[in-house]
Amino acid sequence: MRAIWSGALSFGLINIPVKLYSASQERGLSLDLLDKATHKPIGYARVIRGTHTEVKWENIVKGYKYQNGDYIVLADEDFKKASPEKTRTIDIVSFSDEAEIDPKYYEKPYYLEPDPKATKAYALLREALTKSKKVAVASFVMREREHVAVIKPAGNVLMLDQLRWDEDIRSTTGLNLPARESFKARELEMALELVEHLSAHFDPKQFKDTYTEELMAMIEAKAKGRQPKVKATAKQEPTEDVDDLLAILRQSLAAAGPSKTGRSKTAQTTAGATKSAAKSAVAKPAAKAATSAAPRTRQARRPELAAKPARRTAAGASSAAGAKSPRK
């Protein structure tokens, strides 16, 4: 790999000389633009506007359009002079929990390699991040732009993830987004069951760029003068609000095949219901016994409660005797 930046990683008063390497690469087919009639490739030339005079790369400089069409020319030295420290240093400004950083801010990953003479400090920072379960938040300048980034350990290497600035994230204003809808309880339950059914541990190696392979197969067929084979695909109809969501969810669940986790939510729900029923069956006799024993317990604790029913019983007996006396 070829380093794209070199400088120092600043951690307190510790400065670790490092090199920055891109941790990702673009892949896919390289397609050229051609003239439709002759199939000859289209080329681009750097020309002066208005005169179409071509200019060689070594004679091109950068400039900022300032006022009245005038340009302020900036040389390579000017970009370094603007902030010498930022152009040579990845400055760690704080440490945060990685969960606090929204994934939408992540833009591009890089590897940080230490200078052979600074491996101890590099390893120390790596271990500190591992033990603390924190990520380092840093800022640096690369290619005439300042960036914010997070640094975290990934095995033996420290990775620098370049982040997007908050002002670079566009607002959702103007998008036609639904408010909180009213769903039937059974529809939500079925949707959650489908989510559970298709849940699996994420493994990036299981995902392959099959589209590029299929496109290359078509190119090979055309190169050999054969008609490319086109796979028959069923037309996908959009699901609208008037559709029966519950029926579609049932069909989706049936077509999903075996559960990726080996156990569907239905099985878990059934097992849970069985356990609940068993617990309930055991609890009922105990509850019944406790209910029948409760009055005796209260009477034992408060004798006056036992005496009152006795007096009411005697009074009741006298009333009953009085009621029977007229018959004699």
N, C-alpha and C positions, 0 to 999 in steps of 0.2 A: 504494500500500500504506500501511497505517496502522501506525506503530510501537507495539509492545506493551510496550517497556521502554526506558529511557534511563539512561545512566550513563557509566562510564569503563572502558576496557579497560586493565588494569595490566600492564606489561611491564617488570620491573626497576623503575627509578625513572621510567619513562615512563608517563604516563597519557593515553590517547587517548579523548576524548569520542566515544561511539558511540550509535547507536540499534539496537534489535533488531527484526527483522521476521520473521514466520513465512515459511519457505521452502516450506511445503506447505499444501494446502487439502483439506478433505473434499469429496468429490463423491458423487453418487448421487441417487436419487429421495427427495424429502421426503414421507414418508407420515404421515398423521394417524391417531390412534385415534378410532374412531367407535362410537356406540351401535349394537349389532347390529340392534335393532328399528327405530329411527328414522333411522339413518345420520347422526345429528347428532354433531359433534365433541365429544370429551371434553376438558375443561379442568382445569387444576390450580390450586388456590388455596393460598396460604400462610396456614395457620390455626394457632391455638393449640391444642395437644393438650388434649383433654378438653372444651373449650368450643366448638371449631370456629369461633371468632371469627376473621374474616379480618384480616390485618395488612398494611398497605401496605409497600412495599419500603423507603421512606425511614425507616421505624420499626423496621427489623430490624438487630440487631447480632450480632456473633460472640462465642461464649463457650465456655469449656472446662469440662466437667463434672468438678468437683474431688472433693468429699467429701459424702456424705449427700444427693446430689442438688443440691447448691449449685453455681452456675456462677460462674466468674471471667470477667468481661466484658473483651474485648480490643478496643480502638479501633485505627484505622488507624495512629495514631502509635506505638502499643505495638509493632507489628511492626517499625517502623523503628528504634525505640530498642533493641530486643533486640540488634541488631548493625548499627550505622549503616554501617560500611564494606562489609559483605557485600550490603546492600540497594542500594548505589550503585556497586559495583565488580565487574567480572568479573576475578578475580585469577588470573593465570597462575602456576601453582606449579611446573611442570616441563615438559620436552619429551621425547617418546617416539617410537619407531617406530610408525607406524600399524598395522603387521602384528601388533604385540603386543596390540592391543585386539580382543577377541572380538566379532564382529558382534552377538551376543545383547544386548550392552550398549547399542547404539544405539537411541535412542527417537524423537527428533524433531529435524529440521534447522531452522536459522535463518540469516538473513543479518545481517551486521554492517555498518552504514553509518557512516563517520566524519563527524565534524563538519567543515564546510568549512575550518576553521582548523587542522585536525590531519591533513590528508591525507598529509603527508610521513612522519610517524611510522607511520601506517597502512600506507603503501606499503613502508616499511622492514621492518616485521614480516612483511608478506606475502612480500617477496623473501627474507628470512632463512629463512622456513619452506620456501619453494620450493627454495632452494639446499641447505639442510641435509637436505631430504626427511624432516623431522620434523613432528609435530603438537604443538600446545600443549595441555597439560592444565590446565584451569581450574575454578574453583568460583565460584558466584554464587547470589544469592537472588532468586527471582521468584515472585510470588503466594503469599507466606507459606511458601515451601518452598525449602530449599537444594538446589542441583543441582550435579552434576559434569558437565563437558563437555570436548570436544576442539575446537580451532580449527585450521582448515586452509584453504589457499588453493584457490579454485575459479575459475580465470580471474582476473578483476580483483577479485573479492569475497572477503572472508574469511567462511568459513562456520563457524557454531557448531553442533556436533552435541550435543544434550543426551543424556547417558547415564543409564542406570539404575544405581542403587546395587547393589553386590554382594549386599547382603541382600535386595534386591527380586527377585533371580533365585531361583526356587523349585527345590528339590532334586528329583532324579529318584527319590528313595526312594519306594517304593510302586508304581512302574510295573513292569509285567510285561515286562521286556526280555530278549531272548535273549542267552545267552552266545556266545562265539565258536563258530560252527557249523563242522562238517566238510563242505566242499563238494568235489565232484568237480573235478578240475583243468580239465576241458573246460567245465564249467558256469561257472566263474569266467572262463575265457578268452572264452567267448561273451558273458558279461555285459560284460566290458571292451570287446569289439568293438562291442556295442550302444551303450555310452557314447561310444566314439570316433566311431561312425557319426552320432550325434545331437549331437556337439559343434559349437559355433558361437560366434562372438564375441557377447558380450552387447550388445544394443541395446534400451534401454528403450522406444524409440519404436515398436517392432514389436508391443508388447503393448497391447491395447486392452480397455476395459471393455465387452465385447460383451453381457454379461448385462444391464446397465442398458438398452442399446439394445433388446434382445429383450423386456425387461419393459415398456418404453415402447410398443413395437409392440403388445403384448397389451392395454395400457390403451387405446390408440387404437382398437383393434378393438372392444373392449367399449363404448367411448363411442359408436361408430357402430352398435351393436346387432348386430355380427357375432360369430360364434363364433371365438375365437382359434385359429389354426393351431398344432398341437402337433407338433413334430418327432419322428419315430420314432427311438428310440435302442435300441441293442442292450443287453441285460442284461449287466452286468459281473459275472462270477463271481469270487469271491475265490480267489487262488492259495494253496493249502494245501501242507503239507509232503509230502503223499503224491503231489502232482502231479509230472509229468515236466517239471522246470524247463528242461532242455536243449531239449525240443521246443517249449516256450512261447517260449524265447529265440529259437529259429530262426524261429518265426512272427512274432515282434516285429520281428526284423531284416528279414524279407521285406516286412513291412507298412510299414516305416519310409520306404521310397522312397529316392531318391538321397541320398547322403551330404551333410551340410550343409557339410562341409569340402572336398568334391569328391574325397576319397580315403579309402576305407575302410581299416580295419586289416588286412583280408585282403590288399588290394593292397600295403600296406606290408610285411606279413609275407612275401608272395611275392617282392617286390622285394628284401627283405633276404636271403631265402634264395638268390635268384639271385646276388646280389653275393657272399654267403658261399661259394657253390659255385664261382664264378669265381675268388675268391681262393684257395680250396683247390686248384683245378686248377693254378693257377700255382705254388702253394707246394710241391706234391708233387714235381715234378722237381728243384726246388732243394733240397728236403729230402733226396731220394734221392742227389743228387750230393754233398751235404754229408756224408751218412752214409758213403758209399764213400770219401770223402777223409779222414775223421777218423782212421782207424788210421795212415795214412801220416804225418799231421801229428804224432801223438803219438810215432811212431818217430823222426821227424826231430828232435823236441825232446829225446827221451831215448834215445840210442843203445843203452844197456844193455838196453832192452826189445826191440830188434831182435836183439841178440846171444843172448838167452836162447832164443828159438825156434830159432836156428841150432844151439845145443848140444843142445837136445832133439831136433832132427832128426838130428844125428850119432849120438846115443845110440840113437835109434830105428833108424837104419840098421845099427848094430852088432848090435842085438837081432835085426833082421831077418836079418842075415848069419848070426848064431849059430843062428837057427832053421832056416836052410836047410842048414847044414853036415852034420847027421846024414843027410840024404838022399844026400849024395855017396858 
